[in-house]
Amino acid sequence: MDESPKIDNNIHCKELDEETLFMVSQTFKALSDSTRIRILYLLSQKECSVNEIAEELSLLQSTVSHQLRFLKNLRLVKFRRAGTTLFYSIDDQHVIDLLTEAIDHACHD
């Protein structure tokens, strides 16, 4: 029985134009940084403020803010305001699915 990987013929984008290529490369760039991975993974579990992220991941608030700005620009995270506090959450489940698959792959024996 052939166990070679199957190509998904139901891919939504039929062409790899320059904009699509750029967005895909930026998504993988986002997932290539361990700090951004940690932030995305935490936000996949729960909504958090910048201070909560910094505290839970033992990071400087300025580092978290910088990384969240990068992730927000790619529309990977979103925020809601409650008074003066911004709470961040995941904005793209597709990327979390990629991240989960990569983690599963890394943990596979």
Long-range contacts (C-beta under 8 A, 24 or more apart in sequence): 23-74, 26-74, 27-74, 27-76, 27-95, 27-98, 30-70, 30-71, 30-74, 30-76, 30-95, 31-95, 31-98, 31-99, 31-102, 33-67, 35-59, 35-63, 35-67, 36-67, 36-70, 36-71, 37-99, 39-64, 39-67, 39-68, 39-71, 39-77, 40-71, 40-76, 40-77, 40-90, 40-95, 40-96, 40-99, 41-99, 41-103, 43-77, 43-88, 43-89, 43-90, 44-90, 44-96, 44-99, 44-100, 47-80, 47-87, 47-88, 47-89, 48-87, 48-88, 48-89, 49-85, 49-86, 49-87, 49-88, 50-86, 50-88, 53-88
